[in-house]
Every structure is written in structure tokens, then in C-alpha cells.
């Protein structure tokens, strides 16, 4: 099977988060991060989790990744309980977290160690394919310190896609980038998502970013984190973050966010 054939051979997973609660013990006592959160994500859907700091968005992503376990409730992918990390659910963070001692292609090849049975030549071919997918084929042998912030995040995206995950988990991956670079990456991510039809769960606190990218925007309230409202984004792709249509949806969601925060007595 070729790399191109493999990318469409597996249907993306369905996610089911059922009445999940999660708390942490801190120096000030117990912090309830999530309370009775339920969410279903369809195959190939792009869902953005939106809310203020401390509303449990990243905690929920960690539960889906298998990095944490819920106190109560369940997380399932394709009907199977999530109990540990796996290559079918890959995570992308705000920082690229690339290995500085490896070049660009070496970082992507490292992720392919998660796929048993691949020879080095096969891993090299696959890594080259994914670097081409994110527009970095000409920088395969560049050192990480030679790359811009946006290029590093492209490498991180290629690394996350390389094991051919069924679910891509993205935790504010563009937050540290300048506006122009972010806008370019919004277009790239939409293009790649339409090509791959991978299920994406995307954490952000940027309303326009959520509207630009998501099929659905799920709004969280803080302390503890709960889902308070959902918005279906019925706009064609590709979407421009500066478009009037995106601004219209963003205005509605911002109004709901402010109303929720006022009712909760919280601040963004």
C-alpha cells in the first residue's frame, strides 16, 4: 500500500465523551477541572473547543489523548475505551517540541517509529511525503534552529500526521505565532483536513480562529469546566478569518461567551 493510499484507507474515528469529570489536587486543595462533560464527535468532523483560561479545554484533550484518566465517566474512540496514549490519537501542542539534535526529516521520521515494521527507507519516504504535504519538502535537511516559528509548527503538524492517526488533537498550536503566519496556517490546515478527512479536536481561546476552522464550536464555562453552548458553523471552505461571514459568527459567539462569563462571575 502506498503512502497516499494509506491516508484514505482508514475512516477517522468517532469520539464519545460521556459524563466525564476530572479534578486535581493542588496546594490550595482540590481543583475541579471538568464536571459532567459529554460530547460526541463524528467521523472526520473538525470541532473547536472554545473558552477562557481554566475551563478545562486542555484537560479534556489530555483525556482523549490518554495522557490522563477521568475520575468519572468514559472516553471512547471507535467504541473502545481510551486508557493510554496511542498512535491513532496524535497530539500537537502550542510549542512545537521538536528535537533540536535532529533535522527536519529526522523529527518526522522519529514519529514513524510508532508504526512497527517500517524499514528506514520506508520511514524516510513517508516523512518526505508528509513534509511535502505541509510545504516543507525543500527544508528536509534543515536544522530546527534555522526554521521560523511557523515552519516549526508545520514540522510538528507533519510529525503528528505521519503515523496516520485517526484523531488529531491540537492544543492552541498557533497561539504563539504572529497574525500573518497564523492566517497562512489556517489555510494550510483546512486544505490538509479536506484532503485527509481526519477527525480534529482543536483547543483555542480565539473566537475567530474557532469559526475559521471548525465545523462546530463548543463553548466551555469555567470553574469547573462544563459545556454551556454549541454553534454549528455553516460556512463553505476555505474560510478567511477576515471575512464578514466569519465576523458575524464570531460576534454571536463572543456575545454568548460574555454573557456566560457575566453569569458565572468570571473573567476571560
KESE-62479 format. One record per residue (C-alpha): x, y negated, z negated; residue number from 1. Coordinates in steps of 0.1 Angstrom, whole numbers, plus 2048, in hexadecimal, padded with zeros to 3 digits. Layout:
% residues N
{x: X&y: Y&z: Z&mardren: NUM}
...
This chain:
% residues 268
{x: 800&y: 800&z: 800&mardren: 1}
{x: 80E&y: 7DE&z: 809&mardren: 2}
{x: 80F&y: 7C0&z: 7F1&mardren: 3}
{x: 7F4&y: 7AF&z: 805&mardren: 4}
{x: 7DD&y: 7CE&z: 804&mardren: 5}
{x: 7E3&y: 7D2&z: 7DF&mardren: 6}
{x: 7D8&y: 7AF&z: 7D7&mardren: 7}
{x: 7B5&y: 7B7&z: 7E3&mardren: 8}
{x: 7B3&y: 7DC&z: 7DA&mardren: 9}
{x: 7A8&y: 7D6&z: 7B6&mardren: 10}
{x: 788&y: 7C3&z: 7AE&mardren: 11}
{x: 78E&y: 7AA&z: 791&mardren: 12}
{x: 782&y: 7B5&z: 76F&mardren: 13}
{x: 763&y: 7AA&z: 75D&mardren: 14}
{x: 768&y: 79B&z: 73B&mardren: 15}
{x: 750&y: 79E&z: 71E&mardren: 16}
{x: 756&y: 78C&z: 6FD&mardren: 17}
{x: 73B&y: 796&z: 6E5&mardren: 18}
{x: 735&y: 783&z: 6C4&mardren: 19}
{x: 75A&y: 77E&z: 6BD&mardren: 20}
{x: 766&y: 76D&z: 69E&mardren: 21}
{x: 78A&y: 766&z: 694&mardren: 22}
{x: 79A&y: 756&z: 676&mardren: 23}
{x: 7BE&y: 74F&z: 66B&mardren: 24}
{x: 7CD&y: 74B&z: 648&mardren: 25}
{x: 7E0&y: 72A&z: 644&mardren: 26}
{x: 7F0&y: 718&z: 627&mardren: 27}
{x: 7CF&y: 706&z: 622&mardren: 28}
{x: 7BA&y: 725&z: 622&mardren: 29}
{x: 7A6&y: 737&z: 63D&mardren: 30}
{x: 7A1&y: 726&z: 65F&mardren: 31}
{x: 784&y: 732&z: 673&mardren: 32}
{x: 78F&y: 72F&z: 697&mardren: 33}
{x: 772&y: 73F&z: 6A8&mardren: 34}
{x: 74F&y: 749&z: 69C&mardren: 35}
{x: 737&y: 75F&z: 6AE&mardren: 36}
{x: 743&y: 757&z: 6D1&mardren: 37}
{x: 733&y: 76B&z: 6EE&mardren: 38}
{x: 73C&y: 766&z: 712&mardren: 39}
{x: 73A&y: 77B&z: 732&mardren: 40}
{x: 750&y: 774&z: 750&mardren: 41}
{x: 747&y: 783&z: 772&mardren: 42}
{x: 75F&y: 793&z: 78A&mardren: 43}
{x: 774&y: 77A&z: 79C&mardren: 44}
{x: 765&y: 75D&z: 788&mardren: 45}
{x: 779&y: 73E&z: 77F&mardren: 46}
{x: 76E&y: 733&z: 75C&mardren: 47}
{x: 77D&y: 714&z: 74A&mardren: 48}
{x: 77C&y: 712&z: 724&mardren: 49}
{x: 779&y: 6EE&z: 71A&mardren: 50}
{x: 779&y: 6DD&z: 6F8&mardren: 51}
{x: 78D&y: 6C8&z: 6E0&mardren: 52}
{x: 7AC&y: 6D4&z: 6CE&mardren: 53}
{x: 7A6&y: 6EE&z: 6B3&mardren: 54}
{x: 786&y: 6FC&z: 6C3&mardren: 55}
{x: 795&y: 71F&z: 6C8&mardren: 56}
{x: 799&y: 71F&z: 6EE&mardren: 57}
{x: 7BD&y: 72C&z: 6EC&mardren: 58}
{x: 7B4&y: 745&z: 6D1&mardren: 59}
{x: 799&y: 753&z: 6E7&mardren: 60}
{x: 7B2&y: 756&z: 704&mardren: 61}
{x: 7CA&y: 769&z: 6ED&mardren: 62}
{x: 7AE&y: 781&z: 6E3&mardren: 63}
{x: 7A7&y: 788&z: 708&mardren: 64}
{x: 7CC&y: 78D&z: 70E&mardren: 65}
{x: 7CF&y: 7A6&z: 6F2&mardren: 66}
{x: 7E8&y: 790&z: 6DF&mardren: 67}
{x: 7CF&y: 78D&z: 6C1&mardren: 68}
{x: 7B2&y: 7A3&z: 6B5&mardren: 69}
{x: 790&y: 795&z: 6AB&mardren: 70}
{x: 785&y: 797&z: 687&mardren: 71}
{x: 762&y: 7A1&z: 693&mardren: 72}
{x: 753&y: 7A6&z: 6B5&mardren: 73}
{x: 763&y: 7B5&z: 6D4&mardren: 74}
{x: 775&y: 7AC&z: 6F4&mardren: 75}
{x: 772&y: 7C3&z: 712&mardren: 76}
{x: 781&y: 7C2&z: 735&mardren: 77}
{x: 770&y: 7D9&z: 74E&mardren: 78}
{x: 75D&y: 7E9&z: 732&mardren: 79}
{x: 77D&y: 7F3&z: 71F&mardren: 80}
{x: 785&y: 7E3&z: 6FD&mardren: 81}
{x: 7A3&y: 7CC&z: 6FD&mardren: 82}
{x: 7BB&y: 7D8&z: 6E2&mardren: 83}
{x: 7DD&y: 7CE&z: 6EF&mardren: 84}
{x: 7EE&y: 7B9&z: 70B&mardren: 85}
{x: 7EF&y: 7C9&z: 72E&mardren: 86}
{x: 7F9&y: 7BF&z: 751&mardren: 87}
{x: 7D5&y: 7BE&z: 75C&mardren: 88}
{x: 7D1&y: 79E&z: 747&mardren: 89}
{x: 7EE&y: 786&z: 74C&mardren: 90}
{x: 7F3&y: 766&z: 739&mardren: 91}
{x: 800&y: 744&z: 745&mardren: 92}
{x: 809&y: 72A&z: 72B&mardren: 93}
{x: 80D&y: 704&z: 72A&mardren: 94}
{x: 833&y: 708&z: 72B&mardren: 95}
{x: 841&y: 71E&z: 747&mardren: 96}
{x: 855&y: 733&z: 72E&mardren: 97}
{x: 86C&y: 73E&z: 74A&mardren: 98}
{x: 88D&y: 750&z: 743&mardren: 99}
{x: 8A9&y: 737&z: 74A&mardren: 100}
{x: 8C3&y: 752&z: 750&mardren: 101}
{x: 8AF&y: 760&z: 76D&mardren: 102}
{x: 8AA&y: 74E&z: 78F&mardren: 103}
{x: 887&y: 748&z: 79D&mardren: 104}
{x: 882&y: 76A&z: 7AD&mardren: 105}
{x: 892&y: 77B&z: 78F&mardren: 106}
{x: 877&y: 76D&z: 778&mardren: 107}
{x: 85B&y: 77A&z: 78F&mardren: 108}
{x: 86C&y: 79C&z: 792&mardren: 109}
{x: 86E&y: 79E&z: 76C&mardren: 110}
{x: 848&y: 79E&z: 76B&mardren: 111}
{x: 847&y: 7BB&z: 784&mardren: 112}
{x: 858&y: 7D1&z: 76A&mardren: 113}
{x: 834&y: 7D4&z: 75D&mardren: 114}
{x: 82C&y: 7E9&z: 77C&mardren: 115}
{x: 83C&y: 80B&z: 777&mardren: 116}
{x: 84B&y: 81E&z: 794&mardren: 117}
{x: 856&y: 800&z: 7A9&mardren: 118}
{x: 87A&y: 801&z: 7B6&mardren: 119}
{x: 88F&y: 7E2&z: 7B5&mardren: 120}
{x: 88A&y: 7DB&z: 7DA&mardren: 121}
{x: 864&y: 7DE&z: 7D6&mardren: 122}
{x: 865&y: 7C6&z: 7B9&mardren: 123}
{x: 87A&y: 7AE&z: 7CE&mardren: 124}
{x: 861&y: 7B0&z: 7EB&mardren: 125}
{x: 843&y: 7AA&z: 7D3&mardren: 126}
{x: 854&y: 78D&z: 7C2&mardren: 127}
{x: 85C&y: 77D&z: 7E3&mardren: 128}
{x: 837&y: 781&z: 7EE&mardren: 129}
{x: 82A&y: 76F&z: 7CE&mardren: 130}
{x: 844&y: 753&z: 7D1&mardren: 131}
{x: 838&y: 74D&z: 7F4&mardren: 132}
{x: 814&y: 74D&z: 7E8&mardren: 133}
{x: 81D&y: 730&z: 7D0&mardren: 134}
{x: 832&y: 71E&z: 7EA&mardren: 135}
{x: 854&y: 725&z: 7DC&mardren: 136}
{x: 863&y: 73E&z: 7F4&mardren: 137}
{x: 87F&y: 726&z: 7FC&mardren: 138}
{x: 889&y: 723&z: 7D8&mardren: 139}
{x: 88C&y: 749&z: 7D0&mardren: 140}
{x: 8B0&y: 746&z: 7C4&mardren: 141}
{x: 8AE&y: 724&z: 7B3&mardren: 142}
{x: 8B8&y: 722&z: 78F&mardren: 143}
{x: 89B&y: 719&z: 777&mardren: 144}
{x: 8AB&y: 6F8&z: 76C&mardren: 145}
{x: 8AC&y: 6ED&z: 790&mardren: 146}
{x: 886&y: 6EE&z: 793&mardren: 147}
{x: 86D&y: 6D2&z: 78B&mardren: 148}
{x: 851&y: 6D7&z: 771&mardren: 149}
{x: 838&y: 6DF&z: 78C&mardren: 150}
{x: 84F&y: 6F8&z: 79D&mardren: 151}
{x: 855&y: 70A&z: 77C&mardren: 152}
{x: 82F&y: 70E&z: 777&mardren: 153}
{x: 82D&y: 71C&z: 79B&mardren: 154}
{x: 847&y: 735&z: 791&mardren: 155}
{x: 833&y: 73D&z: 772&mardren: 156}
{x: 814&y: 742&z: 787&mardren: 157}
{x: 826&y: 759&z: 79F&mardren: 158}
{x: 833&y: 76D&z: 781&mardren: 159}
{x: 810&y: 770&z: 773&mardren: 160}
{x: 802&y: 77B&z: 794&mardren: 161}
{x: 81E&y: 793&z: 79D&mardren: 162}
{x: 811&y: 7B1&z: 788&mardren: 163}
{x: 7F0&y: 7AD&z: 79B&mardren: 164}
{x: 7DB&y: 7A6&z: 77C&mardren: 165}
{x: 7B5&y: 7AA&z: 77C&mardren: 166}
{x: 7B2&y: 78C&z: 765&mardren: 167}
{x: 7C8&y: 76C&z: 764&mardren: 168}
{x: 7C7&y: 759&z: 743&mardren: 169}
{x: 7D4&y: 735&z: 745&mardren: 170}
{x: 7DA&y: 720&z: 726&mardren: 171}
{x: 7DC&y: 6FC&z: 730&mardren: 172}
{x: 7F6&y: 704&z: 74A&mardren: 173}
{x: 7F7&y: 6E1&z: 75A&mardren: 174}
{x: 7F4&y: 6CB&z: 73B&mardren: 175}
{x: 819&y: 6C1&z: 73A&mardren: 176}
{x: 81B&y: 6B8&z: 75F&mardren: 177}
{x: 816&y: 695&z: 76F&mardren: 178}
{x: 7F6&y: 68D&z: 780&mardren: 179}
{x: 802&y: 691&z: 7A4&mardren: 180}
{x: 811&y: 6B3&z: 79D&mardren: 181}
{x: 7F2&y: 6BF&z: 78B&mardren: 182}
{x: 7DC&y: 6B5&z: 7A8&mardren: 183}
{x: 7F2&y: 6C8&z: 7C0&mardren: 184}
{x: 7F1&y: 6E7&z: 7AA&mardren: 185}
{x: 7CB&y: 6E4&z: 7A7&mardren: 186}
{x: 7C9&y: 6E9&z: 7CD&mardren: 187}
{x: 7E3&y: 705&z: 7CC&mardren: 188}
{x: 7D0&y: 718&z: 7B1&mardren: 189}
{x: 7AF&y: 715&z: 7C2&mardren: 190}
{x: 7BF&y: 723&z: 7E2&mardren: 191}
{x: 7CF&y: 740&z: 7D0&mardren: 192}
{x: 7AF&y: 748&z: 7BD&mardren: 193}
{x: 79B&y: 749&z: 7DD&mardren: 194}
{x: 7B5&y: 760&z: 7ED&mardren: 195}
{x: 7B8&y: 777&z: 7D0&mardren: 196}
{x: 795&y: 776&z: 7C0&mardren: 197}
{x: 7A5&y: 77C&z: 79E&mardren: 198}
{x: 791&y: 775&z: 77E&mardren: 199}
{x: 79E&y: 755&z: 76D&mardren: 200}
{x: 798&y: 749&z: 74A&mardren: 201}
{x: 7A7&y: 726&z: 748&mardren: 202}
{x: 7AB&y: 712&z: 728&mardren: 203}
{x: 7AC&y: 6EC&z: 72B&mardren: 204}
{x: 7A1&y: 6CC&z: 718&mardren: 205}
{x: 7A0&y: 6B8&z: 739&mardren: 206}
{x: 77C&y: 6B5&z: 745&mardren: 207}
{x: 784&y: 6AC&z: 769&mardren: 208}
{x: 79D&y: 6C8&z: 76B&mardren: 209}
{x: 783&y: 6E1&z: 75F&mardren: 210}
{x: 769&y: 6D4&z: 779&mardren: 211}
{x: 783&y: 6D5&z: 795&mardren: 212}
{x: 78C&y: 6F9&z: 78F&mardren: 213}
{x: 770&y: 70C&z: 77E&mardren: 214}
{x: 751&y: 71E&z: 78B&mardren: 215}
{x: 745&y: 719&z: 767&mardren: 216}
{x: 750&y: 702&z: 74B&mardren: 217}
{x: 74A&y: 70F&z: 728&mardren: 218}
{x: 74A&y: 6F4&z: 70D&mardren: 219}
{x: 756&y: 6FD&z: 6EA&mardren: 220}
{x: 74F&y: 6EB&z: 6C9&mardren: 221}
{x: 76A&y: 6EA&z: 6AE&mardren: 222}
{x: 76E&y: 6F6&z: 68A&mardren: 223}
{x: 765&y: 712&z: 68F&mardren: 224}
{x: 766&y: 717&z: 6B5&mardren: 225}
{x: 744&y: 71F&z: 6C4&mardren: 226}
{x: 736&y: 71D&z: 6E8&mardren: 227}
{x: 71E&y: 700&z: 6E8&mardren: 228}
{x: 716&y: 6FC&z: 70D&mardren: 229}
{x: 71E&y: 709&z: 730&mardren: 230}
{x: 71F&y: 6F7&z: 751&mardren: 231}
{x: 71D&y: 707&z: 773&mardren: 232}
{x: 732&y: 6F4&z: 78C&mardren: 233}
{x: 720&y: 6F6&z: 7AE&mardren: 234}
{x: 73A&y: 6E5&z: 7C4&mardren: 235}
{x: 74C&y: 6F2&z: 7E3&mardren: 236}
{x: 771&y: 6F9&z: 7E3&mardren: 237}
{x: 78B&y: 6EB&z: 7E6&mardren: 238}
{x: 782&y: 6D0&z: 7CD&mardren: 239}
{x: 793&y: 6AF&z: 7C9&mardren: 240}
{x: 796&y: 6A3&z: 7A5&mardren: 241}
{x: 790&y: 67F&z: 7B0&mardren: 242}
{x: 770&y: 687&z: 7C3&mardren: 243}
{x: 74F&y: 677&z: 7BA&mardren: 244}
{x: 73E&y: 699&z: 7B6&mardren: 245}
{x: 759&y: 6A5&z: 79D&mardren: 246}
{x: 755&y: 684&z: 78A&mardren: 247}
{x: 730&y: 689&z: 788&mardren: 248}
{x: 733&y: 6AB&z: 777&mardren: 249}
{x: 74F&y: 69E&z: 761&mardren: 250}
{x: 739&y: 681&z: 755&mardren: 251}
{x: 71D&y: 69A&z: 74B&mardren: 252}
{x: 736&y: 6B1&z: 739&mardren: 253}
{x: 747&y: 694&z: 727&mardren: 254}
{x: 726&y: 687&z: 71B&mardren: 255}
{x: 71E&y: 6AA&z: 70D&mardren: 256}
{x: 740&y: 6AC&z: 6FD&mardren: 257}
{x: 73D&y: 68A&z: 6EC&mardren: 258}
{x: 71A&y: 693&z: 6E0&mardren: 259}
{x: 726&y: 6B4&z: 6D2&mardren: 260}
{x: 743&y: 6A3&z: 6C0&mardren: 261}
{x: 72D&y: 689&z: 6B1&mardren: 262}
{x: 715&y: 6A4&z: 6A4&mardren: 263}
{x: 732&y: 6B7&z: 696&mardren: 264}
{x: 742&y: 698&z: 687&mardren: 265}
{x: 762&y: 6A1&z: 699&mardren: 266}
{x: 77B&y: 68F&z: 6B0&mardren: 267}
{x: 78B&y: 69B&z: 6D1&mardren: 268}
